[in-house]
Amino acid sequence: MKIKMSLTKAEKIMALLNQWDPAGEYKSSGDYRVYSFEAETIADSIRTNSSVVSVEKAIREAMEVVMEGKAFDDNELHQMAGYILAAIKR
């Protein structure tokens, strides 16, 4: 019997958000589920054929509460949007 498992779109996004950790919450807590709500929100609002701009918008909206008014670095945000698109297309 062969069992094939793969990560969901939200799990892939959550792993990337943990690596990016813009709010610094993952490093302080060490809990891998820190950005689970944000990852689910982003996953629900994007598709595999979404553009980088639409993914950036989804990230901004989802991370707005976590960032508590802090500004995003536009280059990092654009790079993370590209990573997320590449991860969900696989």
Secondary structure, 3 states (H helix, E strand, C coil): CCCCCCCCHHHHHHHHHHHHCCCCHHHHHCCCCCCHHHHHHHHHHCCCCCCHHHHHHHHHHHHHHHHCCCCCCHHHHHHHHHHHHHHHHC
